[in-house]
Amino acid sequence: WHDIIISYIGPPAYALMLYVLGFWIASTLCLAGLLLLLGERRPLMIVSITAGTLIAVYLMFEFSFGIRMPGGLLFNA
């Protein structure tokens, strides 16, 4: 049941965080949280995977294509 609950609550929670906090903060929190929920307990591994993923997204979208990731209501207000 734990996995099913996470599967149904996770995406809407991420969407709400994305809307309010913006892509970078929401993605950082969700990626780190997902790694914790999946059982990863080594802080260096969590930070490394989260940072590596977000750096790859930055390089691909913002640096290469010139597409900015969305900001949230928190910073647009």
C-alpha positions as CSV (number, residue, x, y, z in Angstrom):
1,W,0.0,0.0,0.0
2,H,2.9,2.3,0.7
3,D,4.0,2.3,-3.0
4,I,0.5,2.8,-4.2
5,I,-0.2,5.8,-1.9
6,I,3.1,7.4,-3.0
7,S,2.3,6.8,-6.6
8,Y,-1.0,8.6,-6.3
9,I,0.0,11.4,-3.9
10,G,3.5,12.1,-5.4
11,P,2.6,13.6,-8.8
12,P,-0.1,16.0,-7.6
13,A,2.1,17.1,-4.7
14,Y,4.9,17.8,-7.1
15,A,2.6,19.7,-9.5
16,L,1.4,21.8,-6.6
17,M,5.0,22.5,-5.4
18,L,6.0,23.3,-9.0
19,Y,3.2,25.8,-9.3
20,V,4.0,27.5,-5.9
21,L,7.8,27.1,-5.6
22,G,9.0,26.8,-9.2
23,F,10.9,24.1,-11.0
24,W,14.2,24.3,-9.2
25,I,13.0,24.2,-5.6
26,A,10.2,21.7,-6.3
27,S,12.4,19.4,-8.2
28,T,15.2,19.5,-5.6
29,L,12.7,18.6,-2.8
30,C,10.9,16.0,-4.8
31,L,14.0,14.2,-6.1
32,A,15.6,14.1,-2.7
33,G,12.4,13.0,-1.1
34,L,11.8,10.3,-3.7
35,L,15.3,8.9,-3.1
36,L,14.6,8.8,0.6
37,L,11.3,7.0,0.0
38,L,13.1,4.5,-2.2
39,G,15.4,3.7,0.6
40,E,18.5,5.6,-0.1
41,R,20.1,6.7,3.2
42,R,23.5,8.0,2.2
43,P,23.4,11.8,2.2
44,L,26.2,12.2,-0.3
45,M,24.5,9.9,-2.8
46,I,21.2,11.8,-2.4
47,V,22.9,15.2,-2.9
48,S,24.9,13.8,-5.9
49,I,22.0,12.3,-7.7
50,T,19.8,15.3,-7.1
51,A,22.5,17.8,-8.2
52,G,23.5,15.8,-11.2
53,T,20.0,15.5,-12.4
54,L,19.3,19.2,-12.1
55,I,22.6,20.1,-13.6
56,A,21.8,17.9,-16.6
57,V,18.4,19.5,-16.9
58,Y,19.9,23.0,-16.8
59,L,22.6,22.2,-19.4
60,M,20.0,20.6,-21.7
61,F,17.2,23.0,-21.5
62,E,18.4,26.4,-20.3
63,F,22.0,26.3,-21.7
64,S,21.6,24.4,-24.9
65,F,18.0,25.2,-26.0
66,G,17.5,28.5,-24.2
67,I,14.3,27.3,-22.5
68,R,13.9,28.7,-19.0
69,M,12.3,26.5,-16.4
70,P,9.1,27.9,-14.8
71,G,9.3,30.0,-11.7
72,G,6.6,29.7,-9.1
73,L,4.0,32.0,-7.6
74,L,6.3,32.5,-4.6
75,F,9.0,34.3,-6.7
76,N,6.7,35.9,-9.2
77,A,4.7,37.8,-6.6
